[in-house]
Amino acid sequence: MSPDWDGRFRTVRELSESVPALQAHSLGYCQETTRALVSTVYARAGGQGD
């Protein structure tokens, strides 16, 4: 990573939190990622997955 990545990351997070459409997109991405993780763990534990 470049030396200034932390400052850029902070700026992007502040922007994301201040713009409702970006915040909704971020929350949707988190939800999709969490669902995929739970599905994978469940399937590996012997469940059916989706």
Secondary structure, DSSP 4 states (H G I P E B T S, - for coil): --TTHHHHHHHHHHHHHHSHHHHHHHHHHHHHHHHHHHHHHHHHTT----
